[in-house]
Amino acid sequence: MVGPYRGLFERPGVKAFVLAGLIGRMPMSMLGIGVILLVSTLTESYATAGAVAATTNVAFAVAAPLSGRLVDRFGQGRIIPPFVVVNALALAALMVFAGSGLPEWTLYASGLIVGATSLSIGSMVRARWSVIYGGSGRLHAAFAFESVADEVVFVTGPALVTVLATAVNPYAGLIVALVCMLLGCLALASQQRTQPPIQQVRSTEGTPILIPGVALLACVSLALGAVFGSVDLITVAFAEEHGAKGAAGFLLASFAGGSMVSGLWFGSRDWRISLRARFVRALALFVVGLTPIMFINLPWVMAGALFLAGFAISPTLITCFSLTERLVPQSLLTEGMAWISTAIGFGVAAGAWAGGRLTETYGSSTAYGFSIAAAAVAVVVGIGGSGLLRLPEAPSPPKS
């Protein structure tokens, strides 16, 4: 399993941007559950908590392609610093507003700014990998490693923020997320050597979302995001319903842990079937693996079920980003990757909102039915439109 990853980090500057990107994207897994835990604790309403989290995710989803285009045009070093400073101030304001008992609209307003100034750090790191290994077989291993890095974040982030929010105070998790965001993102911005070159965007290239294959991938990612957003919120409620609210982070870490294990294995394989075939098979496996969670009532059994359900996440996301890299012009690469992130963000927002409403009305077990339905939609759309994802089997030539 180690073979394909050996030597991946030998190029100058690679280790530094990988570490900075890992730290900088920690809020990706900490922010949602941190906001849910903070707001639900202070307002005693999962519906409000889900709505605030949804507002943040919608704002990110709308803004990510725009910030991605700015990065492609002006470079990561110029765009990252002002965004992260405003983001830190907005997140601090959200915590102050929540603790001061100010009107509910202030939570939505500050959450809106937090989301709008959040950057798709994973897309920026993948863009750096694409410049270094674009057109070679090593890019598959690099993207697989990035998917595993995402899952490391999702394994450690929810558990860390839950422990901090429940054992220290409701604000502690978000404070740590804020510090990680500042340190990691500013460190990434300072690394000019591995930054993708600034590209002159031609007016004829338009936007990546108009490419049919990218539009299809975005639709599938939207449904997948709804799964992630709803599972996050519903699992917190599931743990509380069963007298183990402190175990919510562990349950979510199990979900991400299954994905991390499968990502390592998936990236180590020399695949003979096409990217398209890998993508649709991973989608089908995902909905099958997710189905049992609706019928489980014991937290320790749920941890095992979520671990198994997570197996298909990394293979799906790895192939999704790999297909995007093959479909999008180099000059629009960061924006193209960001469209996948923005679709996931919209889905997470919808999933968090729906999960909160359904949980309060019907309870967590029934609410999980929404997650399974969203996964089924991803399968139907992905398989039905898979003809738009046909690519040459040979690797693309290096992009200039």
Summary of the structure (lengths in Angstrom):
residues: 400
radius of gyration: 19.7
end to end distance: 31.3
largest distance: 59.0
contacts: 1548
relative contact order: 0.17
helix: 82%
strand: 0%
